[in-house]
Amino acid sequence: MKTDCLIIGGGISGLTCRAELAKLGFASFLVEKRPFFGGHAVHFTCKATDRCRNCGACLIVEAVRDIESARDGSWILSSRVEHIQFNEGIYESVIFQEPARIDPETCDACGECIKACPVPNAIDEIPGRGRPYIRNELCLRSLNQACSVCAEICHRSAIDLSNSGKEIRISSPAVIVAGGFEPFDPSGKPHYGYRRVPGVVTALELERLLRRDQLNVSRGNAANPSIAFIQCVGSRDPRIGRNYCSQACCAYAIRLACLLKFKTPSLELTMFYMDIQSFERDFQQHLADAFSQISFVRSMPAEIRKGEDGRPQVLYHGPADERYLQSFDLVVLAVGMSPSETMPALDFLNRTEEGFLGDSGIKCTSSAPGIFVAGAAQGPKSIKDSVHHALRAAWRTASYLMECDRGADS
Ligand SMILES: Cc1cc2nc3c(=O)[nH]c(=O)nc-3n(C[C@H](O)[C@H](O)[C@H](O)COP(=O)(O)OP(=O)(O)OC[C@H]3O[C@@H](n4cnc5c(N)ncnc54)[C@H](O)[C@@H]3O)c2cc1C
């Protein structure tokens, strides 16, 4: 099959590029490294309260349905581009598809392998499917260590760890990189106690708990449970070399807090912040609502420690440098967006000072001809902004492909 464009990444940006290129009459081939589509947004919960809060989480559902209904061999999951070479106007890409170690037909999603796996989260659930998948970056076997606990425990023999992957080659005049971002790992700010102090979670973990209806905040005073949000964790922080704003965090945290309050009206919510920023059109309305439901404290906490009652305790300072210590049932770290892992195959592309894939002066382009960048791969964005950016990337790609065709005809 002729391929006009290789799309790397099946989050909202890659899926938007694919749909738009198809509308414009171009054939693409999409490569996603995980065994499911949707990127980070697939883990988000809908933040509607008594009304829609425009969080954008639903946009991913339709995009995923659209690609999954195309059974035309134009996409591939669990795969990575290993190598890309530019040869006479064509990008020759070598893709490695990881072996399907858990047979979806045989697996009955009993969850025993997840419980038995010695590495936390190395076997996770495919969002919305309940079926497990192996995260090769954490799996001991994939890291060449001896382990077959999951295969041994599986009562339906659905796990075969001896499967090997395969190589696929794609030639295309254009490539769109939509590899997205990585959430900031708060272990980089050890004083916030992440993974050390019980009850400290990231906003992404909170999203997953809410989506699975597994949130339980009644650790201490069950009548009035309390939750604190800490903003700008891994954003606007020159001390850790991250001086940029992650753009989506104020809006997502405020929506999450309002959703929690809507679900549990007795909840006491506090938000620690240095500045509230959002570029969304209807954000002022959300903020006005939030002020009546959340206590905003303009201070970045110095430390989160385990209190005597086992709950997380937040140490912060007031405007006159007075010291406060306040306990909460749950502390949510509103983590920012970091550049995605380096893709060795694309090491030749320029990156911005922050490490995202840089434009060559024109939006959505890169430092190489015919390679375009879409969504959060180019810098932090909300879902809606990623969609707009991806549409623009698709249009630029289409113009480039038409120019290539004209060049070939003349
Ligand atoms: C905690 C948190 C909460 C958020 N909540 C909201 C919200 O409520 N509303 C909102 O508008 N925005 C929110 N955002 C921002 C939102 O996550 C992004 O706007 C959106 O995910 C960007 O989509 P993307 O497709 O560009 O990137 P991603 O979602 O990161 O998707 C990239 C995809 O590319 C794949 N990929 C990466 N590298 C490769 C590779 N080498 N080969 C193949 N595939 C690859 C990844 O597996 C992934 O599927 C939130 C962000 C965070 C951190």
The ligand as an SDF file (V2000), in Angstrom:
LIG
                    3D

 53 58  0  0  0  0  0  0  0  0999 V2000
   -2.0380   15.1730   34.8600 C   0  0  0  0  0  0  0  0  0  0  0  0
   -2.5060   15.7860   33.5720 C   0  0  0  0  0  0  0  0  0  0  0  0
   -3.8600   16.0240   33.3840 C   0  0  0  0  0  0  0  0  0  0  0  0
   -4.3100   16.6400   32.2220 C   0  0  0  0  0  0  0  0  0  0  0  0
   -5.6460   16.9030   32.0980 N   0  0  0  0  0  0  0  0  0  0  0  0
   -6.0830   17.5630   31.0070 C   0  0  0  0  0  0  0  0  0  0  0  0
   -7.4640   17.9180   30.8640 C   0  0  0  0  0  0  0  0  0  0  0  0
   -8.3010   17.6050   31.7130 O   0  0  0  0  0  0  0  0  0  0  0  0
   -7.8350   18.5970   29.7500 N   0  0  0  0  0  0  0  0  0  0  0  0
   -6.9320   18.9530   28.7820 C   0  0  0  0  0  0  0  0  0  0  0  0
   -7.3210   19.5970   27.8020 O   0  0  0  0  0  0  0  0  0  0  0  0
   -5.6290   18.5970   28.8730 N   0  0  0  0  0  0  0  0  0  0  0  0
   -5.1860   17.9280   29.9520 C   0  0  0  0  0  0  0  0  0  0  0  0
   -3.8620   17.5710   30.0420 N   0  0  0  0  0  0  0  0  0  0  0  0
   -2.9940   17.7740   28.8610 C   0  0  0  0  0  0  0  0  0  0  0  0
   -3.1860   16.5650   27.8670 C   0  0  0  0  0  0  0  0  0  0  0  0
   -2.6750   15.4140   28.5000 O   0  0  0  0  0  0  0  0  0  0  0  0
   -2.4850   16.8210   26.5410 C   0  0  0  0  0  0  0  0  0  0  0  0
   -3.0670   17.9610   25.9440 O   0  0  0  0  0  0  0  0  0  0  0  0
   -2.6500   15.6820   25.5320 C   0  0  0  0  0  0  0  0  0  0  0  0
   -2.4100   14.4310   26.1220 O   0  0  0  0  0  0  0  0  0  0  0  0
   -1.6700   15.8810   24.3630 C   0  0  0  0  0  0  0  0  0  0  0  0
   -1.9020   14.8700   23.4100 O   0  0  0  0  0  0  0  0  0  0  0  0
   -0.7290   14.3380   22.4490 P   0  0  0  0  0  0  0  0  0  0  0  0
   -1.3460   13.3710   21.5240 O   0  0  0  0  0  0  0  0  0  0  0  0
   -0.0110   15.4920   21.8560 O   0  0  0  0  0  0  0  0  0  0  0  0
    0.2970   13.6180   23.4210 O   0  0  0  0  0  0  0  0  0  0  0  0
    0.1240   12.2810   24.3140 P   0  0  0  0  0  0  0  0  0  0  0  0
   -1.1850   12.2590   24.9740 O   0  0  0  0  0  0  0  0  0  0  0  0
    1.3670   12.2400   25.1540 O   0  0  0  0  0  0  0  0  0  0  0  0
    0.1660   11.1060   23.2440 O   0  0  0  0  0  0  0  0  0  0  0  0
    1.3670   10.7610   22.5880 C   0  0  0  0  0  0  0  0  0  0  0  0
    1.2530    9.3410   22.0870 C   0  0  0  0  0  0  0  0  0  0  0  0
    2.4350    9.0240   21.3500 O   0  0  0  0  0  0  0  0  0  0  0  0
    2.8990    7.7250   21.7480 C   0  0  0  0  0  0  0  0  0  0  0  0
    4.3540    7.7080   21.5420 N   0  0  0  0  0  0  0  0  0  0  0  0
    5.3090    8.3840   22.2020 C   0  0  0  0  0  0  0  0  0  0  0  0
    6.5390    8.0850   21.7000 N   0  0  0  0  0  0  0  0  0  0  0  0
    6.3350    7.1820   20.7080 C   0  0  0  0  0  0  0  0  0  0  0  0
    7.2130    6.4900   19.8350 C   0  0  0  0  0  0  0  0  0  0  0  0
    8.5570    6.6460   19.8960 N   0  0  0  0  0  0  0  0  0  0  0  0
    6.6760    5.6410   18.9290 N   0  0  0  0  0  0  0  0  0  0  0  0
    5.3190    5.4440   18.8640 C   0  0  0  0  0  0  0  0  0  0  0  0
    4.4400    6.0740   19.6960 N   0  0  0  0  0  0  0  0  0  0  0  0
    4.9480    6.9430   20.5930 C   0  0  0  0  0  0  0  0  0  0  0  0
    2.5240    7.6400   23.2240 C   0  0  0  0  0  0  0  0  0  0  0  0
    2.4630    6.2880   23.6600 O   0  0  0  0  0  0  0  0  0  0  0  0
    1.1480    8.3160   23.2120 C   0  0  0  0  0  0  0  0  0  0  0  0
    0.1150    7.4020   22.9130 O   0  0  0  0  0  0  0  0  0  0  0  0
   -3.3720   16.9940   31.2010 C   0  0  0  0  0  0  0  0  0  0  0  0
   -2.0050   16.7340   31.3780 C   0  0  0  0  0  0  0  0  0  0  0  0
   -1.5700   16.1510   32.5660 C   0  0  0  0  0  0  0  0  0  0  0  0
   -0.0970   15.9160   32.7710 C   0  0  0  0  0  0  0  0  0  0  0  0
  1  2  1  0
  2  3  1  0
  2 52  2  0
  3  4  2  0
  4  5  1  0
  4 50  1  0
  5  6  2  0
  6  7  1  0
  6 13  1  0
  7  8  2  0
  7  9  1  0
  9 10  1  0
 10 11  2  0
 10 12  1  0
 12 13  2  0
 13 14  1  0
 14 15  1  0
 14 50  1  0
 15 16  1  0
 16 17  1  0
 16 18  1  0
 18 19  1  0
 18 20  1  0
 20 21  1  0
 20 22  1  0
 22 23  1  0
 23 24  1  0
 24 25  2  0
 24 26  1  0
 24 27  1  0
 27 28  1  0
 28 29  2  0
 28 30  1  0
 28 31  1  0
 31 32  1  0
 32 33  1  0
 33 34  1  0
 33 48  1  0
 34 35  1  0
 35 36  1  0
 35 46  1  0
 36 37  1  0
 36 45  1  0
 37 38  2  0
 38 39  1  0
 39 40  1  0
 39 45  2  0
 40 41  1  0
 40 42  2  0
 42 43  1  0
 43 44  2  0
 44 45  1  0
 46 47  1  0
 46 48  1  0
 48 49  1  0
 50 51  2  0
 51 52  1  0
 52 53  1  0
M  END
$$$$
